[in-house]
Amino acid sequence: MWEQHQTEEADKVKQRDWLVPLGLVLCVSLSVVVTYFGLDLRDRLIASCEPFPGADRSPGEGWYVTFFLAPVLLIVSFVVLTLAYGVSAFAWGRKRPWISVLVGVLAAAVVGYLFILWADVPGYTPICPTGRPEWWPRWLPL
């Protein structure tokens, strides 16, 4: 009886071995997606609210984004996503593996939004008197 229970538990553990490779693929791919869309959204916000055209394409902007913002966002998002996925997989992964995937996706959304709040997005300008473009949702602070 006891040996049968041990083998059943070992089989359940082996069934969840796919969580580790899934976590690696999920965290890396979501970090790249967060970095790309975060930087793209930052460019759109700057282009929408700056009073002069081409503000998002100034000469120093490319170097700043390429060598500072993109690597920082990529590393921070990878670390946060890996920690969130790892903790949730350790806590609930054996019984409910979908929770780990959901936590990873939610952590990616939070990291992307916090990046937009942290990034150098222009505030109140003549084009954006409310401090946000017209296309930005009113219920979402900026």
C-alpha atoms as one frame of an Amber mdcrd trajectory, in Angstrom:
protein
   0.000   0.000   0.000   2.716   2.478   0.960   4.870   1.561  -2.047   1.916
   2.067  -4.387   1.341   5.547  -2.925   5.010   6.424  -3.394   4.977   5.409
  -7.039   1.790   7.408  -7.674   3.386  10.523  -6.160   6.565   9.971  -8.193
   4.465   9.678 -11.369   2.713  12.957 -10.561   6.064  14.687 -10.063   7.337
  13.340 -13.397   4.184  14.555 -15.126   5.046  18.129 -14.146   8.652  18.058
 -15.376   7.623  20.199 -18.349   7.168  23.225 -16.043  10.906  24.011 -16.005
  11.449  24.184 -19.788   8.127  25.983 -20.193   9.238  28.538 -17.615  12.472
  29.213 -19.442  10.750  29.678 -22.790   7.897  31.694 -21.261  10.119  34.047
 -19.266  12.539  34.729 -22.121   9.826  35.249 -24.733   7.650  37.403 -22.470
  10.678  39.529 -21.544  11.403  40.195 -25.207   7.724  40.985 -25.865   7.542
  43.360 -22.866  10.714  45.120 -24.015   9.542  45.537 -27.601   6.024  46.723
 -26.798   7.168  48.871 -23.869   9.642  50.763 -26.036   7.141  51.007 -28.893
   4.455  52.403 -26.589   6.968  54.873 -25.138   7.768  56.115 -28.664   4.078
  56.492 -29.467   3.448  58.450 -26.267   6.343  60.797 -27.004   5.250  61.276
 -30.615   1.660  61.971 -29.532   2.395  64.552 -26.842   5.493  66.451 -27.953
   4.714  69.846 -29.512   7.346  69.514 -32.242   7.508  66.702 -34.824  10.273
  64.126 -34.624  10.763  64.318 -30.853  10.810  60.538 -30.598  13.528  60.360
 -33.297  16.055  62.868 -31.945  19.767  62.021 -32.433  20.445  61.000 -28.837
  17.230  59.037 -28.516  18.475  56.014 -30.469  21.592  55.524 -28.361  19.683
  56.051 -25.124  17.058  53.500 -26.063  19.469  50.976 -27.583  22.167  50.976
 -24.925  20.255  51.889 -21.780  16.476  51.488 -21.842  16.250  48.253 -23.835
  18.853  46.284 -21.834  17.548  47.562 -18.494  13.958  46.683 -19.371  14.964
  43.284 -20.764  16.998  42.329 -17.688  14.494  43.653 -15.157  11.553  41.996
 -16.880  13.412  38.680 -17.158  14.343  38.706 -13.460  10.843  39.668 -12.311
   9.145  37.151 -14.594  11.520  34.369 -13.590  10.968  35.042  -9.897   7.193
  35.283 -10.275   6.990  32.130 -12.394   9.410  30.219 -10.182   7.657  31.079
  -6.919   4.230  30.261  -8.329   5.470  27.014  -9.913   7.040  26.000  -6.620
   3.892  26.872  -4.667   1.107  25.666  -6.985   2.817  23.998  -9.941   2.296
  20.412  -8.891  -1.468  20.704  -8.557  -2.371  23.613 -10.827   0.331  24.340
 -13.414  -1.822  26.885 -15.260  -1.454  29.266 -12.287   2.271  29.589 -13.021
   1.615  30.564 -16.627  -1.065  33.053 -15.556   1.243  34.607 -12.958   3.973
  34.963 -15.598   1.646  36.732 -18.022   0.274  39.036 -15.298   3.796  39.861
 -14.134   4.702  40.765 -17.729   1.744  43.152 -17.936   2.680  44.772 -14.614
   6.341  45.182 -15.604   5.350  46.743 -18.932   2.963  49.201 -17.277   5.484
  50.149 -14.590   8.053  50.784 -17.313   5.689  53.205 -19.037   5.150  55.005
 -15.727   8.925  55.156 -15.141   9.959  56.085 -18.694  10.568  59.625 -19.859
   7.104  60.250 -21.230   6.190  63.927 -21.628   3.620  65.298 -19.245   1.395
  68.307 -19.784   2.009  69.889 -23.183  -0.184  72.056 -25.421  -1.064  68.979
 -27.485  -1.851  66.881 -24.374  -3.380  69.260 -21.816  -4.487  66.357 -19.610
  -0.988  64.842 -19.550  -1.985  61.896 -21.727  -2.856  61.440 -25.393  -6.476
  61.134 -26.436  -6.056  57.455 -27.330  -4.835  56.530 -23.825  -7.609  55.005
 -21.633  -8.945  57.499 -19.088  -9.204  54.884 -16.326  -5.504  53.995 -16.588
  -3.181  56.507 -14.855  -0.186  57.778 -16.766
